[in-house]
Amino acid sequence: MSLKWTTTLLLVLVVNINTAPAAVAEEPGQDTDEPGMAVGPAAAPGDKVPTPAPRKEAGQVTLPGVLQKIWATTSLSTKWYLGYTVGEAKEESFNKFFVGRGYVTLKMKPLSWFESRVTMDTHQNDEGDWAVRLKYLYAKFKVPLETAVVTEPYVEIGLAHTPWFDFEQNINTYRMEGTMFLERNKLMNSADLGITIGTLLGRRLPEAYQKEVNSKYPGTWGSVALAVFNGGGYHAGEENENKVFQSRISLRPAGPWLPNLQLSHHLVHGKGNTVDSPAWMINSFMASFEHQYFVLTAQLGLGQGNQAGDKVDPVTGESLDFFGYSFFGEAKLPWIRSSVILRLDRFDWHTDGDPSADTRVIAGYAFHFAKKNFVLLSMDRVDYVEEGIPTDWQAKLTLQVVFPTHSK
């Protein structure tokens, strides 16, 4: 069955379960006037008055017991990026409405230690057609354990999270503006076929911190994730037999005394996804500081090659070296439901031995109208160091739609 039909059937199922009409149940032989009020002879003293059965409201459906258990363990969520943009790229102007992404996620958690997830990603391909592909499809086993050393160790098997991006995107929550630093420079993407193992370090941080600052990856001393993948990512087949190792270690050096500060290292070691299998390595370091009213990050990345395996010297076939860094800041203004963001990226493929870099600057204003639902007005400008290449720029108005509002 195609992903398009699978998506349609899931949505029809949810709509029918939640909106199908149902008759109001009444006790046989009993007239009713108001809900819970019986009209008839009063009970004699000492008689037991039966407790009336709960009435069903219009639109409610009683499912068979087995289906009730299944439905109670199932959740459906959506995340959409909708917008309008105008600008110039590669000497061509554009002026268009767009759908950046349309995610639909189905999760099932029948046991406290086992859950599964499938996320479908709707996007517009290079030919302009709308396509649906899998973003995630995995089984997750989690040990419901909390100790002073590790908390809730887990394993994801299938088309799973790579260790880095889920962590970064829960600090810089503006993925709807565009991809993160490493992905923006075409080094890798956020999911792959394989296995990921992770855990929180130490016990969970206090609920007050999780509520006011960030509830994701709330280990008192940090978190760790290790993974082995095919290496092609989630929108390419595997072109060789190489397996790619990835890891992330994030430490809170001051633990419970300053949980806002995290120091992280991300490693990728393997081969690019081509038959020739060029070297692919990433060493990335990030310092992040999260507060109720602001977020700051500083990231450094260096290595060679990329996931696609197409960044190679045309003569020798060896992978090109790269170097870059990124700064991100967010000022939160909750009293006016707003925030302001600023990001600076510099990145260079050492194609000529000259360590010069292209520069990207992103600035934006966001209005948060319903928890994770907000609109972002942003400006994105790229200045190229190579002579003769004009500046790229775009202005965007992007709406992020998340339902339910508490979903990821």
N, C-alpha and C positions, 0 to 999 in steps of 0.2 A: 504494500500500500504506500502511495506517495506521501511525502510530508504534508503536502497541501490538503489531501483528504484526511490525514490524521488530525491536523489542526482543526478542520471543520467539524469532525466528529466529536472532538473534545469540547469545543465550544457549544455544540448542540446539546450534548449531555448535560453540561453545567446549566445552560439556560432552562432546559426542561425540568431539571431537578428543583431549581430555585423558583420557577415561575408557574409551573403547572397548576391549574385550578383544582380545588378539592371541595367536596360538599362538607358542610358543617355537621358534625356528628351530634345527634340528640339521643337521649335515653328513650327507649321504647315506651310509649304510653304517657310521656311527660311533656306537658306544654311548658314553654318557657316564655318569659316576658323580658327579663334582662339577664345578661350573662351571670350564671351562678344563682339565679333566683327561681325557685320552683313555685308554681301556682297550683294550689290544691289544698286538701285538708291538712291541718296542722298535726304534727306528731303528738301522740299521747305521751303524758309524763312517763319517764322511764324507758320509752322506746329508743332504740339506737337509730340515729339518723345517718344513713350511708353518706360517705364522702362523695360528692359529685365527681364524675370523671372529668379530667381536663378537656376543655373545649378546644377545637382546632380553629385557628384563624383562617380566613379566606386566603387561599394561595399556598397553604401548608400541605405537605405530602408526607404520609407515613410510609417509610421504606421498609421492606423486609429486614429482619434482624441482621442477616449477613451483609446486605448492602449498607445498612446503617453503620456497621463496624468499618467497612471499607471507606465509606464517605467521611467518617470521622477522622480517618488517618490521611486524608487527601486534601491538598490545597492547590489552588490555581491562582497564578499571579501574572501580571503583565507589566512591561516597561517599554514605553515608546519615546522616541526622539523625533519631534515634529517641528518644522521650521521654515524659514525663508532666508535666503542668502543672496548677496550681490558682491561682485569683486572681479579680480583678474588673476589668472594662473597660466603660466607658460605662454604669455603674450595673448591669451584669449580671455575675453570678458564673459561673465555669466550673470544671470539674473533669474532666480528660480525658487519655487517652493520645493521642499524636500522632506523625505522620511529618512532620518539617519539610521534608525534601527527600529524594529518591532519585535520585541521578545515576548514569547508566551512560555511560561514555566509551569510544569505539573510536578508536584512532589508527593510522595507517599511515605509515611512513617508508621508501619504496622507495629514496630517494636521500639523500645527506648534505645536500643543499640544498633538498629538497622533502618536505613532510609534509602530512597532512590529518587532520582531527578532526571527529567528530560526538559531541555530548553530548546525551542525552535526560534530561529533567527530569520526574520523577513527583511530583505534588503533589495535594492535595485542594482542589477549587475551592469557590466560595461556596455551591454547592448540596450540598456534601458528597460529590460523586462524585470518583473518582480519575481524573486526566487526565494524559496524557503529551504534552509539547511539546518542541520543539527549544530548547536553550539555546545551543549552538554548532554551526555547520556551516561549516567554512572550509578553504581551501587556504592553506598557509604556505610561502613561499619565503624561505630563509635563506642568506646568503652566509657560507660557513665561513672567516671572515677574522678575524684578531686583530692589531690595530695599536695604536700609542700614542694614536691619535685615536678610532677606533671599533672595536667588536668585534661580530661576528655581526649586522649589519643585517638586518632581516627585513621582510616584507610579509604581512599576513593579508587575504584577500579572501573575503567571504561574510558569514555571521552570526558576527561576530568580537568579540574583546574590545574594550570601550571602554578608553581609556588608563589610567583611574584605579583601578578596583576590584581588578583582579588584582594591581597593585602594593601597594595598601593591605592587602589580605587576606593577603599574604605577610609583613606586619609584625604586624598584629593578626590572628592565626590563629583567632580565635574567632567565625567567621561562623555556626557552628552555634548560638550563643546568640541571634543575631538579625542583622539587616542592619547595615551600616556607617552612619555618621553621615549622609551625604548621601542614601543610599537610604532610611534610616529615616524621614527627613522628606519623602519622596516627591518628591525633586528629579529623580531619574533612576535607571536600573538599569544592569546590568553588561555587556550585550551588545546589538548592533544590526547592521543590515544595512548594509554599506559596506566601507571599506578602512582598515586601520591600518598605519602604517609606524613602525618603531622601531629602536633600536640601543642597545647599551651604550656608555658613554663611557670611552675608555681600555681598557687590557687588563683581563683578569679578575683579581679579587683572589686572593690565595694560597689554596690548598686548605684550609689550616688554619682560616682565617677562615670559609670557606664551610661547613666541617664543624661548627665550634663555634658559629657565630652564625647565618648565613643564606646559603643558596646561590642564592637568587633575586635576579635583577637585580644581578649581582656586578661591575658595571663599577667600575673603580678611581675614576673621577671622577663616576659616576652613570649615568643612563639617560634616554632621551627617547622619547616616542611621540606621533605626530600622526595624526589620523583625520578622515574625512568619512563621515557616516552619513545614512540616511533620517530618523532622529530619533524613530521610534516605539518603540524598544527591542525586546526579544525577545518580548514578549507583547502587541503591538498592531500593527495595520496602519498604513500611512502615510496620513494624512488630508489632506495637502497636498503641494505639490511642493518645499517648502523642504528644503535640506540643512544639516545641523548640523556645525559644525567643533568638534573637541575636541582638547585637547593636554595633555600632562604633561611637565614637565621636573623631574628630580630630580638634585640636585648633591651630591656629597661635597666640601665646600669644603676639607677638609684632606687629601683624597686618601688615599694609602696610610698616612699617619701617624695618621689617626683615621677609619677607614672606617665606624665605628659611626654617625657623624652624617650625616644627610641632610636637605637643605632642598628642599621640593617645591612646585611651583605647578601647579594644574589649572585649565584654562579650558574653558568651554562657551559657544559663541556660535551662536545660531540662533533658531528659532521653535518655540513649543509645538505639539504634534501635534493641532491642530484645524483646521477649515476657516478659522476667523478668524485663525489664525497669530499669536497674541500673542507678544511678545518673551520670549526665554528666554536668560538669561545667568548663568553661575556663575564666580566667582573664588574659588578655594579655596587656602589656604596650609597647609602642614604641616611641622613640624619633628619628626624622629624620631631616636631613639637606641636602637640595638640592641646588647645585650651577651649574653654567654653565660648570665648569671644574671638579666637583667631587660630589659624593653622599655618605653620611654616615648614617647608621641606627644602633640603639641598641634596642634590643627587649627582653622582659622578659615574660615568660609564666608560669602559675601555675594553678592547679585545680585538678579535679578528673574525671576518666572515659574518654570515647571517643565516637565518633559518632556511631561506629559499635557496641558498647556495649560489646566488648570482653575483655576489660582490667579490670578484676575483680579478687578478691581473690578466689582461687578455693575452699576454705573451707567455708568462710562466704558468698560469693557471692557479697560482697560489692565492689564498684569501687575503683581502686587503685589511690592513689595520684600521681601527677607528678610535676616536676619542671624542667625548662630549660631556656636557654637564647641564643641569637644569635646576632652576629655582622656582618655587611656587609659594604664593602667599594668599591667604583668605582672611578678610576681616568680616566678622559676623556682627550684624546689627539687628538683633532679634526684636527690639522695641519698635522697629519699623519693618519687620519681616524681610529684611534685606541682607545682602552680602556683596562684597566687592572682591574680585580676584585679579591677580597679576601673575604672569608666568614668563620666564625667560629661558630659552633653550639655545645652546650653541653645540654644533655637531659637525664633525669632519671625517670623511673617508680619506685616508692618506694616499690619494691617487698619484701625487707628484712629490711626495716627501715633505711638502710644506704644511706645517701644522696650523693652517688657517681654518676658520670655521664659518659656516652659514649661521645666521642669527634669526631666531623666531621670537616674537613678542606677542603675547596674548593678554588682553585686558577685558574685563567684563563686569557687568552689574546684574545681580540676580534678585528677583522678587519671589519669596517663598509664600505661596498662598494656601498650601495644605500639606504640611509635613514634607514628604519627599517630592511633592509636585511643585514645580517652580518654573519660571520663565527666565531665560538668560539672554541679555543683549551683550554681544561680544565683538571684539575687533581682533583680527589675526593678521600679522604682517611678517613676511619672510624676506630678509635681505641676503642675497647670495654673494659670496666672496669672489667668485669667478667673474671676470670682466665680460660684459656683453649680455649677461643674464639679468633681465629686469626684475624688479621687486614684485613678489606675489602678495596680494592682500584680499581679505574678505571681511565683510560685516555680516553678522548673523543674528537672527532672533530665533531662539530655540526653546521649545516647550518640552519639558520632561513630564510624562504622565506615568504614574505608578499606581497600580491597584492590586490588592488592598494597599493602603498608605503605609502599613507597617512592613510590607514585603521588602525583600532585598533588591 
